[in-house]
């Protein structure tokens, strides 16, 4: 999905958060995000992974990654193909944190059972919906109860359901003025639907660094995962660390506010077998000095 450039000027370069600075770091993390909390969304290397899964997993492990979020498996997104990936994760010291699946899969009971089984096979803590909700106020209002039903089943299986935003959740509004994102938050149970905040898309939608922190703070305990995605000054996708999103400010606050997983993504995919883009993005986030 291409970024919508509206509001990129408000990404928050140089913004600071006095209130966030006054809160202590959670978990004794110190001034860097620990490598145990840095991951990669496999959509960032999708073609290479589908063609050469073991070679790509080996390359990502060598680059320093330990956590992965999947977006399908070579051969098919089903339990059988998840079982083929599991020994490779073990072989290269990798952990499946979560996976992405379309909204329609969470409203189909048989498919939801498959998603839960795939996640169980891989040892995931989260299952995430990255899209597919009808892009209207009514669509997001109806999605809340639907996610509650799916989230209850996922919780009973020992995992958490998450929702990943794009830009329209923040640019679209209902008749009462609430954003689609707020409609979804208000209409779902915070114990059954957690949020994976894609900070690149939220920034592209016009949220400043402080706005992102305010959103996380207002939903503390519910914002558990982050997509760490960068944009250039024109709103185009950029490799993490080469763009304008003020991640030093956002992540300094997010680590204090209970976020647990920081997953790198660039939809403009790369190939870790032929270039160093995924390596460089990992190294940037691992070295980022927080406030």
C-alpha positions, 0 to 999 in steps of 0.5 A: 500500500502506498503512503498517503502523504497528507500530514507528513509535514507533521511527522514530528521531527525534533518533537519531544515529550516532557511527560513521557520523559518523566516516566521510567523505562519499563522492564529496565530496558535502558537506552536501547530497545533490546534485540529480543524485542526487535522483529521483522514483518516478513512481507518486507522480504516476501518474494525472496521468502516464498522462493527460498525460505530457508536461505532467507531465514538463515540470512535474517538470523545472521543479520541479527533478527530473532523475531519474525511476523509472518504474512503467509508461508511458501506453499500455502497459509495453512497448518501443514505449511506452518509445520514446515517452517517450525523446524527452520525457526528452531534451526536458526534461533528465530521466534514467530511473534505473530502473523497477519491475516485478513479480516474475513478470516477472523469472521469465518469460524473454520478459518479462525480455527486454522489460524489458531492452529497455525499460531499454536504450531509456531508458538506465537503470542499474537494473531493480527488483522492488518486490513479488510474491514470495510472502510466506513464508519459502519464497517469499523463499528461492526468490526468491534463485536466481530473482533470480540468474538474472534478475540475470545477464542484466541484468548482461550487458546493462550494468545492475543488478537491484534489490529494493525492500522493503515492511514484511513483509520485516522483520516476517516471520520464517522458522523459524530466526528470520531476517527474510524480508529476510535470507533474500533477502540470504543466498540471492542473489548480492550481485553480481547482486541489489542493494537499493533500501531503502525507508526509509519502509517499513523504518521503519514495520516498526520499524527505527529510524534507527540500525537502517536505518544498521546494515542499510546498513552490513552490506550496504555496496556492495549498498545502492545505491538508496533510496526516501525516503518519510515517515510521520506519527506514526500510521504513515500516509503523509505527504509527505516533510519533513512526517512523523517519519522521521529522514531527516537521520540516515539520509541522513547515514549513507547518503551515507557508506555508498555509496548512489547514488540517492535517490528520493522517493515517496509512494504517496498520489499527487499531481498536479504540474499542480494542486498543489505536493506533488512540488515541495515534497518535492524542495525538502525533500530538496535543502535537507536539511542532513546531518551 
